[in-house]
Structures are given as C-alpha cells and as structure tokens.
Amino acid sequence: MKVTLERAALLKSLGHVHRVVERRNTIPILSNVLLQARGQTLLLKATDLDLEVTESRPADVGAAGGTTLPAHTLYDIVRKLPDGAQVSLETTGESGQLQLRSGRSRFNLQTLPDSDFPDLAAGEFTHDFTLGAGDLKRLIDKTQFAISTEETRYYLNGIFLHSTESEGATVLRAVATDGHRLARVEIPCPKGAVGMPGVIVPRKAVAEVQKLIEDASQEIRIELSTTKVRFTFGDVVLTSKLIDGTFPDYVRVIPSGNDKRLIVDRAPFAAAVDRVSTISSERGRAVKLAVADGKLTLSVTNPDSGSAQEELDVDYDSTPLDIGFNARYLLDIMEQLDSDTALFKLADPGSPTLVEDRDGASALYVLMPMRV
C-alpha cells in the first residue's frame, strides 16, 4: 500500500474515527485504525465492537492495499506535523511495518494485518429516513444530560428514540431519564420514521453523533433495525449496536394533575440557585424552594458550613408550598430551556414537578423532589 494526502485532511478524518478506540484494550487489533487505499480514496475505520466509525477521504493512491495502525499513536504523529505538510504512508517490504514520511520526518510503525480487523456487520435496516442536523442536535442536546450512568440499570444508559402520536400528530420523540429527572423532547416525525421500532441509542454513540454534527444545515441519514442504528454524515458513517433492553413506561411518571403554576425568570433564578448552593454539601446538594404570594425564597442549610438564603419575585398565586430539589439538576434543566422564563407545575413536596418553557412546549422535564 502506498498513499499520499494532505496532513489537514488526514488529521480531520483521524479525529473523527480515533475517538471510538478505547485507550486500554485486551484485544490488540481494537487499538488500531484500519486504512484501506483503493482507486483514489483512503478509507479509515475504527471500532470498539459496539460502535464503528468509517470515513472515506480523497487521496493520491500509488499502490492499493490495506493495513492497521495504532490509532492514538497515528493521530498524535499527524497532529504534531506542520500545517500544509504532505503525508505519505507506505507499507515496507519488512513484515508488519509501515513507513510514514512527511518533509524530513520519518516514522516506522508496527502494523497488524487488515484481514484481522473486525467488521460490525450491520445486517438489514428496516427503517430509513433523513433528519436535519439541527433537529438531531436538538433531540440530543435537550435530553443527553439526563442519561443514567448507573451500569446496573443498563436500559437507562442511552436515549430512547421512537415515533408516537401527540395531540393528533405523529412525532419523533427522544426521552432520557436516570430515575431522578426525565427529559422529553419531540419534533415532527420525518417521512420513513413512522412506525419505527422504539430503540435505545447508547450513551457513547450519542456523544459521538453530537461531535460529528459540524454543520447544522446538513441532512443526516438515519437507518434503523431492532439491533443497530446507522448515521451517515456525508463521508462519515457511524454504526452502533442498540441497547438490548426495555425502556420503562416513562408516560406514567409525567404528572398530569399538577395545578400549582410557578413562573420564574430563568437567568436570575439559575444564578440564585447557583449562589445559594455554594455552601450545600457535595453529597446532598439540596436547595429548598419556599413559594408564597409572588415571592420565592431559596435556601440551603449545611450543618458543616452554615446557611444561605435568597429571595426572588415570581408569578405564583396558589397555596404556599415548600419543596426541595437537587441544585445541580435544577441548573441542568435551566440550561436546556429556550425562553427567558421557566414554568414549574407543582403538586406537593413529595410529588414529581414538571418544568417547561411554556404550556405545550416541545421539550419538557420532570424532576423528583428531595427531602429538605
């Protein structure tokens, strides 16, 4: 194999694929990136057996062929080469060696045969649709923070993506929860997604998709089966296994009878929560909200460091209520809202609270209270 291409092009492609490679691997070939030169194209591929990213890049191919190289080492070498440099990759006569040349730099790297590189065989995809990058980014950005990191509840370690009926229209809905908070956002259902199976896209795949969205105006092709999902971003293709589990019936935990309405100015409220939570304990992080007659008092009491209190003017005309929340969770939700105000729909100190921009907003959040 002999192939030459510009450093910036190679670095960009390696940047897309090398992130999938785990730093510590018990299977040596999984530490490597696959390079295949054919026609006038260099194909790069990396996998961790659950997730696979491939990218095709135009290149000057002197001799067709393929090999695999240590992904992080190759990325670091190319990253440190000067801007505008040409990079030549050539397998030498010596078994298991590749020479990388650029200007006066020479690197001889150990390789493993490309025939040993695993292929995440995708099989048949039953549903196929395109989605604007901006819409996909919104579905991820608004829900990703609520994905559970608890490995024992593996079925919560991703975003639940499904089509459903909402107020007489078919929508594509994304839901994530960790048992303490829940995020739900929906967009009009794209053609081809109607009737798709409900799938749980794993946390790592979600994070990689988010990084691969570089142009909000591009169209992204999404293919689905009951076991795999594939995202195509132009020349970059990400294929991932889905989480094999049943997402809980989230509709049951979204309260419908919360009749106490609290409207706050989002930015001042978030700043006040942030200030009073400074003295909360790392473990508890509880902030108490006492609301009555258009006034909201935020307070934190920590036996080890003291107490804090702040008052805000709010829109509230129901019976007085004291309720506690995790300060970090409140701030996470405030960051997701689009408008200048936040609407809290409350019931009592022990029941879930609903938070949204306004009535009927396409994104809503459920927050479980804390005892304070």
C-alpha positions in Angstrom: 0.0 0.0 0.0 1.2 3.5 -0.8 -0.9 6.6 -0.3 -0.3 10.3 0.0 -2.6 13.1 1.2 -2.5 16.4 2.9 -1.9 16.5 6.7 -5.1 18.6 7.4 -7.4 16.1 5.6 -5.8 13.1 7.3 -6.0 14.7 10.7 -9.7 15.6 10.3 -10.5 12.0 9.4 -8.4 10.5 12.2 -10.1 13.0 14.5 -13.5 11.6 13.6 -12.6 7.9 13.9 -9.9 7.6 16.6 -12.2 8.7 19.4 -14.0 5.4 19.2 -10.9 3.5 20.1 -10.6 2.7 23.8 -7.2 3.6 25.3 -6.9 0.2 27.1 -7.8 -2.9 25.1 -7.4 -6.6 25.8 -7.7 -7.3 22.0 -4.7 -5.6 20.3 -6.4 -5.1 16.9 -9.1 -2.9 18.6 -6.4 -0.4 19.5 -5.8 0.1 15.7 -7.4 2.1 12.9 -7.9 0.3 9.6 -6.5 2.0 6.5 -7.6 0.8 3.0 -6.4 2.5 -0.2 -8.4 1.9 -3.3 -8.9 3.9 -6.5 -8.3 7.5 -5.4 -9.7 7.0 -1.9 -8.4 6.3 1.5 -10.9 4.6 3.8 -10.4 4.8 7.6 -12.3 2.7 10.1 -12.2 2.3 13.9 -14.4 0.2 16.2 -14.8 -1.0 19.8 -17.2 -3.8 18.7 -20.2 -1.9 19.8 -19.6 1.2 17.8 -17.9 1.7 14.4 -17.0 4.9 12.5 -15.7 4.9 8.9 -14.7 7.8 6.7 -13.6 8.0 3.1 -11.1 10.6 2.0 -9.8 11.5 -1.5 -6.1 10.6 -1.7 -3.3 10.0 -4.2 -3.1 6.2 -4.2 0.2 4.9 -5.6 -0.5 1.2 -4.7 -3.8 -0.2 -3.5 -3.8 -2.2 -0.2 -4.7 -2.1 3.4 -3.2 -2.3 6.9 -4.0 -1.3 10.5 -2.0 1.1 12.8 -2.2 2.1 16.4 -5.0 4.8 16.3 -3.9 7.1 19.1 -0.2 7.0 18.1 -1.0 7.8 14.4 -3.3 10.6 15.4 -0.7 12.2 17.7 2.0 11.9 15.0 -0.2 13.6 12.3 -1.4 16.2 14.8 2.3 17.3 15.5 3.2 17.6 11.9 3.4 21.2 10.5 0.4 22.7 8.7 0.3 22.2 5.0 2.5 19.2 5.1 2.0 16.2 2.7 1.9 12.8 4.5 3.0 9.6 2.7 2.0 6.2 4.1 3.7 3.2 2.6 3.9 -0.5 3.8 7.6 -1.6 3.5 8.9 -5.0 2.5 9.5 -5.8 6.1 6.6 -7.7 7.6 4.4 -5.7 9.9 5.9 -2.3 9.2 4.6 0.9 7.7 6.7 4.0 7.0 5.1 7.4 7.5 7.0 10.3 5.7 6.4 14.0 5.9 9.0 16.5 5.0 12.1 15.5 6.8 10.2 13.3 9.3 10.3 9.5 9.1 8.3 7.1 11.3 8.4 3.3 11.1 5.2 2.0 12.8 4.2 -1.5 13.7 1.1 -2.8 11.9 -1.4 -5.6 12.3 -2.9 -7.3 9.2 -6.2 -5.7 7.9 -7.7 -9.1 7.4 -7.9 -9.5 11.2 -9.9 -6.2 11.6 -13.4 -6.9 12.9 -16.4 -5.8 10.8 -19.6 -4.7 12.6 -21.9 -6.4 10.1 -25.0 -4.2 10.1 -27.5 -6.6 8.5 -30.8 -5.4 7.2 -32.2 -2.0 8.3 -36.0 -1.8 8.4 -36.4 1.9 8.6 -34.6 4.7 6.7 -35.2 8.4 7.0 -33.3 11.8 6.8 -33.2 14.4 9.5 -31.8 17.9 9.5 -28.7 18.1 11.6 -30.2 20.9 13.6 -33.2 18.7 14.6 -31.0 15.8 15.5 -28.7 18.1 17.6 -31.8 19.4 19.4 -33.1 15.9 20.2 -29.7 15.0 21.7 -28.8 18.3 23.4 -32.1 18.6 25.2 -32.0 15.0 26.6 -28.4 13.9 26.9 -27.8 15.4 30.4 -30.5 13.1 31.9 -28.9 9.8 30.6 -28.2 7.5 33.5 -24.6 6.5 34.2 -25.6 3.6 36.5 -24.4 0.5 34.8 -26.8 -1.8 36.7 -29.7 -0.1 35.0 -28.2 -0.5 31.6 -31.5 0.1 29.8 -31.3 3.8 31.0 -27.8 4.2 29.6 -29.0 5.9 26.4 -31.7 7.9 24.7 -35.0 6.3 23.9 -35.9 7.2 20.3 -39.4 6.4 19.0 -42.3 7.6 16.9 -45.6 8.2 18.7 -48.9 10.2 18.5 -49.1 13.5 20.3 -52.2 15.8 20.0 -53.3 14.2 16.8 -49.9 14.4 15.0 -47.1 11.8 14.6 -43.9 12.9 16.3 -40.3 11.6 16.7 -39.6 11.7 20.4 -36.4 11.4 22.4 -36.5 10.5 26.1 -33.8 10.1 28.7 -34.0 9.5 32.5 -31.8 8.5 35.4 -34.7 7.9 37.8 -34.2 11.4 39.4 -35.0 13.5 36.4 -36.5 12.9 33.0 -36.1 14.8 29.7 -38.5 14.5 26.8 -38.3 16.4 23.5 -40.2 15.9 20.2 -40.1 17.1 16.6 -42.5 16.4 13.7 -42.0 12.8 12.5 -39.9 12.6 9.3 -41.1 10.5 6.5 -39.8 7.0 6.9 -39.7 7.1 10.7 -43.4 6.4 11.2 -43.9 3.0 12.8 -40.2 2.6 13.6 -39.3 0.4 16.5 -38.6 2.1 19.8 -34.8 2.0 20.2 -32.3 2.9 22.9 -29.2 4.6 21.4 -26.2 4.1 23.8 -24.6 7.0 25.6 -21.2 6.6 23.8 -22.9 6.6 20.3 -25.0 9.7 21.3 -21.8 11.6 22.3 -20.0 10.7 19.1 -23.1 11.7 17.0 -23.1 15.0 18.8 -19.4 15.6 18.0 -19.9 14.6 14.3 -22.6 17.3 13.8 -20.4 20.0 12.4 -22.9 21.8 10.1 -26.4 22.4 11.5 -27.8 22.8 7.9 -26.7 19.3 6.6 -29.1 16.4 6.2 -28.3 13.2 8.1 -29.4 9.8 7.0 -30.6 7.5 9.8 -31.1 3.8 9.3 -32.6 1.6 12.0 -33.2 -2.1 12.8 -34.2 -3.7 16.1 -30.5 -4.2 17.0 -28.5 -1.5 15.2 -28.6 2.2 14.1 -26.5 3.9 11.4 -26.0 7.6 11.0 -24.5 8.9 7.7 -22.9 12.4 7.7 -21.7 12.8 4.1 -18.4 10.8 4.0 -18.6 9.8 7.7 -20.7 6.8 8.7 -21.3 5.8 12.3 -22.9 2.4 13.1 -23.8 1.4 16.6 -25.4 -1.6 18.4 -28.5 -0.6 20.3 -29.1 -1.3 24.0 -30.9 -4.6 24.2 -33.4 -3.8 26.9 -36.9 -2.4 27.5 -37.1 1.3 28.3 -39.6 1.9 31.2 -43.1 3.3 30.6 -42.0 6.9 31.1 -45.5 8.3 30.4 -46.6 7.1 33.8 -44.1 9.3 35.6 -45.0 12.5 33.7 -47.5 14.2 36.1 -50.8 15.5 34.6 -52.6 16.9 37.6 -50.0 19.4 38.9 -52.2 22.6 39.3 -49.8 25.0 41.1 -48.1 27.2 38.5 -44.8 29.0 39.3 -43.3 31.2 36.6 -39.7 32.5 37.2 -37.2 34.5 35.2 -34.9 31.8 34.1 -31.4 33.5 34.3 -31.9 35.2 37.7 -33.4 32.0 39.1 -30.5 29.9 37.8 -28.0 32.5 39.2 -29.7 32.4 42.6 -29.7 28.6 42.7 -26.0 28.6 41.8 -25.2 31.1 44.6 -27.1 29.5 47.5 -25.9 26.0 46.5 -22.3 27.1 47.0 -22.5 26.0 50.7 -24.5 22.8 50.1 -22.8 19.5 50.8 -21.4 17.7 47.8 -23.5 14.6 48.7 -26.8 16.4 49.3 -26.8 19.4 47.0 -30.4 20.1 48.2 -31.9 23.6 47.8 -35.3 24.4 49.3 -37.8 26.5 47.4 -40.4 28.2 49.6 -43.1 29.9 47.5 -46.0 32.1 48.6 -47.7 35.3 47.5 -45.5 36.1 44.5 -42.2 35.5 46.4 -39.8 32.6 46.1 -37.3 32.1 48.9 -34.3 29.8 48.0 -32.4 28.4 51.0 -29.7 25.9 51.8 -28.7 24.7 55.2 -25.5 22.7 55.7 -24.6 21.8 59.3 -20.9 21.9 58.4 -20.7 25.3 56.7 -23.7 27.4 57.5 -26.8 28.5 55.6 -27.7 30.7 52.6 -30.9 32.4 51.5 -32.1 34.5 48.6 -35.5 35.9 47.6 -36.9 36.4 44.1 -40.1 38.0 42.8 -42.1 35.4 40.9 -45.5 34.8 39.3 -47.4 32.4 41.7 -50.9 32.7 43.2 -51.6 29.2 44.6 -51.3 28.0 48.2 -47.9 28.3 49.9 -45.5 25.4 49.2 -42.1 24.3 50.4 -40.2 21.8 48.2 -36.6 20.7 47.8 -34.6 19.8 44.7 -31.1 18.8 43.8 -29.4 22.2 42.8 -27.3 20.6 40.0 -30.4 19.0 38.4 -32.3 22.4 38.5 -29.3 24.1 36.8 -29.1 21.4 34.2 -32.7 21.9 33.2 -32.4 25.7 33.2 -29.6 25.4 30.7 -31.9 23.4 28.3 -34.8 25.9 28.3 -35.0 28.2 25.3 -37.2 31.1 26.6 -36.4 33.7 29.3 -38.9 32.2 31.7 -39.4 28.8 33.2 -42.8 27.3 34.1 -42.9 25.0 37.1 -46.0 22.9 37.5 -46.1 21.7 41.1 -48.4 19.4 43.2 -46.9 18.8 46.7 -43.5 18.4 48.4 -43.4 14.7 47.7 -44.6 14.5 44.0 -42.7 15.0 40.7 -42.6 18.5 39.3 -43.0 19.4 35.6 -40.7 22.1 34.1 -41.1 23.6 30.6 -40.7 26.8 28.7 -44.4 27.3 28.4 -47.6 25.2 28.1 -47.4 22.8 25.3 -43.6 23.3 24.7 -41.9 20.6 22.6 -39.5 19.9 25.4 -40.5 19.1 28.9 -38.6 18.0 32.1 -39.7 16.0 35.1 -37.8 16.5 38.4 -38.2 14.3 41.5 -38.2 16.4 44.8 -35.7 15.9 47.6 -36.5 15.9 51.3 -35.2 19.1 53.0 
